[in-house]
Each structure stands twice: as structure tokens, then as C-alpha cells.
Amino acid sequence: MSENMKVLEAMMAASKAKDHDAFVETTTDDVEYFWSMHARPIVGKPSLRKFLRNYDSSFEQREWSVRNWAEKEQMIMVEGMERLYDRARDVVIDNPFMQVVEFRDGKICSVRDYYDGSKMPPAPKPATQESAA
Amino acid sequence: MTTASQTRDEPKIDVIRRLQQAIAAKDKAGFLAFFAPDVEYHYHVGTRPLMGRDWVEKFITKYWADNTGSTWVIVRHAEADGCLFTEGREQYTNADGKLVSHPYMGIIEFKDGLITGWRDYFQMADPNATK
């Protein structure tokens, strides 16, 4: 296993352990994280740390698995699956994704995630008085 | 025409560059020759896949009839275990005259020189489109 793949696995392990310090430690100071390709990226460790806090308040990541991957120079391309628990909607979501992870000096400097966020299941209808009774 | 045996040992990105040429020329027979008869083609992960080369033919026939000005740019790629990973952008004008553009990643699987699996990941509807 390459040194860069070890760094990515360390990030995945930190995510699983909900260890934000260890997660952020795998990145460069100027890390750029495109959590959606249709949104502004998260830039820098302080913003990444804030993003992780906000994310954890909305979702619990129950699985982050790599199915296929390829490495080229300072880049790893991944196909994987994440399973999320959506706290507000009380639903579990399987989110297939691909991502590009780029490295500099043994740290992750850029991540770009590709998936279809619109495929997330709709929020459950609010309980009516009848059904809630 | 390049045969499947020729593509077997060729870098996968070169195979896909030739497939792109077939697309640009709207050479349907040339395009379909890259696929295995039992290919599973997810042109969008999250939508029902196309199963088999005949279904791919129906899809590409409609795609070329409905869309114009199609551009497919591969920005980065890597290969491993008979798979080609790509990151890029696709752009076209649809039947309603609307410009559709999305960044994407894809993985293309090969066996015996033919494409057996293809999965493209992107957000079908741009969440910023109505803003």
C-alpha cells in the first residue's frame, strides 16, 4: 500500500472514530474540500473543522468504504459507498460516490466528491394528529 | 476497425480517446463496437442502468437525436485492475434548447478488450439552476 493510501485510510479511520483532530491532521493547512461540485469548497483547516462539527450535528456517517481505486502520481481516484444516518429525517441513506483525493508532502491537499445529492430520500411527512395519536 | 484483441493491451485511456472520436463522428457502429454484448452501463448512478449493447444503442440513438453540441472533456484519469477512472465535464444542449453542463467522475471496466461496465457519478439536476 502506498504512503498516500495510508494517509487516506487514516482519514477514513478518523472519520469512523469521529476524531476531528485526527481527521484534520491528515490535511494540508490550505486543504480544499469540494463536498459538492455545485457548492463553494471548504478551504483551510479551521473551516474544515467547522464543517465536520456541523456535519456531525446533521448526519452520522456509519460507513465509508472504498470499492475500487486507482493511484497516479499524487492523486488517488476512488469509487465507494457511504452510509449516512440523517438525524433530522430519521432515515439511513446509502450514497454511492466517486472522489478525487490529491496529496502534497504526505498530506491531503484537495478532495472533490461526486454523487447525486438529489437522490437523497425526501424528508418524511410530518405526523398528523391522527397518526401521532 | 480496431479489434477487441488490439484494445486488450492498449492503455485504457487510449481506447476511450478512440471511443470519443467515434462519438464525435456519430459513428454508431464504431461506438457500439467498444462494448461487450452484456455491458452494464450506468450513464448516471442513481438511474436504472442500461443492460446490454442493444439497450446502449437505443440510448445513444435518442441521445444524439435529442442533444446537440455535445462536449466530453476528460481532465484527469488513472488506471488500475483493468478499470479506467476519469474526472471531467460533459456539456450539451438538450431538446428544449437548454445548455446542460455537469462535472462528473466515471469508472469504466474492461474485459477482453471490451467495455463491460460503466458508471458515471454526477448530480443530474444542478441545484443552482433555479437560483
Chai-1 contact restraints between the chains, C-beta under 6 A:
chainA,res_idxA,chainB,res_idxB,connection_type,confidence,min_distance_angstrom,max_distance_angstrom,comment,restraint_id
A,M37,B,P103,contact,1.0,0.0,6.0,A-B,restraint_1
A,H38,B,D126,contact,1.0,0.0,6.0,A-B,restraint_2
A,H38,B,P127,contact,1.0,0.0,6.0,A-B,restraint_3
A,H38,B,N128,contact,1.0,0.0,6.0,A-B,restraint_4
A,N68,B,C83,contact,1.0,0.0,6.0,A-B,restraint_5
A,A70,B,A78,contact,1.0,0.0,6.0,A-B,restraint_6
A,A70,B,E79,contact,1.0,0.0,6.0,A-B,restraint_7
A,A70,B,A80,contact,1.0,0.0,6.0,A-B,restraint_8
A,A70,B,F85,contact,1.0,0.0,6.0,A-B,restraint_9
A,K72,B,A78,contact,1.0,0.0,6.0,A-B,restraint_10
A,M77,B,A78,contact,1.0,0.0,6.0,A-B,restraint_11
A,M77,B,F85,contact,1.0,0.0,6.0,A-B,restraint_12
A,E79,B,I107,contact,1.0,0.0,6.0,A-B,restraint_13
A,P96,B,V45,contact,1.0,0.0,6.0,A-B,restraint_14
A,M98,B,M105,contact,1.0,0.0,6.0,A-B,restraint_15
A,M98,B,Y121,contact,1.0,0.0,6.0,A-B,restraint_16
A,V100,B,E87,contact,1.0,0.0,6.0,A-B,restraint_17
A,Y114,B,M105,contact,1.0,0.0,6.0,A-B,restraint_18
A,Y114,B,Y121,contact,1.0,0.0,6.0,A-B,restraint_19
A,Y114,B,F122,contact,1.0,0.0,6.0,A-B,restraint_20
A,Y115,B,Y121,contact,1.0,0.0,6.0,A-B,restraint_21
A,D116,B,G46,contact,1.0,0.0,6.0,A-B,restraint_22
A,D116,B,Q123,contact,1.0,0.0,6.0,A-B,restraint_23
A,D116,B,M124,contact,1.0,0.0,6.0,A-B,restraint_24
A,G117,B,Q123,contact,1.0,0.0,6.0,A-B,restraint_25
A,S118,B,A125,contact,1.0,0.0,6.0,A-B,restraint_26
A,K119,B,G46,contact,1.0,0.0,6.0,A-B,restraint_27
